[in-house]
C-alpha cells in the first residue's frame, strides 16, 4: 500500500491524548493510532450501510438484493 503524508493541527490536549493512547495501546507511532481510528470509522460506516440495506431488503427483489450485496462486499474488501 502506498502512503501519502497529511499534516494536521491539534489542540495541545488532543495531541497529548493521542500520545497517551499511542503508548497505552502499544501503537508504534501516533500515525498508527490515527490510521486505526480511520479504519474503525470506515468499518462503522460500512455497518451503517448494511443496516440500511437490511431495512430495505423486504422491498427489493432477489436480483436487486444480490447486486447491492455484491457492491457492499466489494466496498468492505477495499476498506480492509
C-alpha positions as CSV (number, residue, x, y, z in Angstrom):
1,X,0.0,0.0,0.0
2,X,1.5,3.3,-1.0
3,X,1.3,6.1,1.6
4,X,0.9,9.9,1.5
5,X,1.6,12.4,4.2
6,X,-1.1,14.6,5.8
7,X,-0.3,17.2,8.4
8,X,-3.0,18.1,10.9
9,X,-3.2,20.7,13.7
10,X,-4.5,19.6,17.1
11,X,-5.0,21.5,20.3
12,X,-2.4,20.6,22.9
13,X,-5.0,18.5,24.8
14,X,-5.7,16.3,21.8
15,X,-2.1,15.9,20.9
16,X,-1.4,14.7,24.5
17,X,-4.4,12.4,24.3
18,X,-3.0,10.8,21.0
19,X,0.4,10.5,22.6
20,X,-1.0,8.7,25.7
21,X,-3.3,6.4,23.7
22,X,-0.5,5.5,21.4
23,X,1.5,4.3,24.4
24,X,-1.4,2.6,26.1
25,X,-2.5,0.6,23.1
26,X,1.1,-0.2,22.0
27,X,0.8,1.5,18.7
28,X,4.2,2.1,17.2
29,X,3.5,5.8,16.3
30,X,0.8,8.3,16.6
31,X,0.2,7.7,12.9
32,X,-0.6,4.1,13.6
33,X,-3.1,5.2,16.1
34,X,-4.8,7.7,13.7
35,X,-4.9,5.0,11.0
36,X,-6.6,2.7,13.4
37,X,-9.2,5.3,14.2
38,X,-9.8,5.9,10.5
39,X,-10.2,2.1,9.8
40,X,-12.6,1.8,12.7
41,X,-14.7,4.7,11.2
42,X,-14.7,3.1,7.8
43,X,-16.0,-0.2,9.4
44,X,-18.7,1.8,11.3
45,X,-19.8,3.5,8.1
46,X,-19.9,0.1,6.4
47,X,-22.1,-1.3,9.2
48,X,-24.5,1.6,8.9
49,X,-24.8,0.8,5.1
50,X,-25.5,-2.8,6.0
51,X,-28.2,-1.9,8.5
52,X,-29.8,0.4,5.9
53,X,-29.8,-2.4,3.3
54,X,-31.3,-4.8,5.8
55,X,-34.1,-2.3,6.5
56,X,-34.9,-2.1,2.7
57,X,-34.4,-5.7,1.9
58,X,-38.1,-6.6,2.2
59,X,-38.9,-4.2,-0.7
60,X,-36.2,-5.5,-3.0
61,X,-36.4,-8.4,-5.4
62,X,-33.6,-11.0,-5.2
63,X,-31.7,-9.6,-8.2
64,X,-31.6,-6.1,-6.7
65,X,-30.5,-7.5,-3.3
66,X,-27.7,-9.6,-4.9
67,X,-26.5,-6.6,-6.8
68,X,-26.4,-4.4,-3.7
69,X,-24.8,-7.2,-1.7
70,X,-22.0,-7.6,-4.2
71,X,-21.3,-3.9,-4.2
72,X,-21.2,-3.8,-0.4
73,X,-18.9,-6.7,-0.2
74,X,-16.6,-5.1,-2.6
75,X,-16.6,-1.9,-0.5
76,X,-15.8,-3.9,2.6
77,X,-12.9,-5.6,1.0
78,X,-11.5,-2.3,-0.2
79,X,-11.7,-0.9,3.3
80,X,-9.7,-3.7,4.9
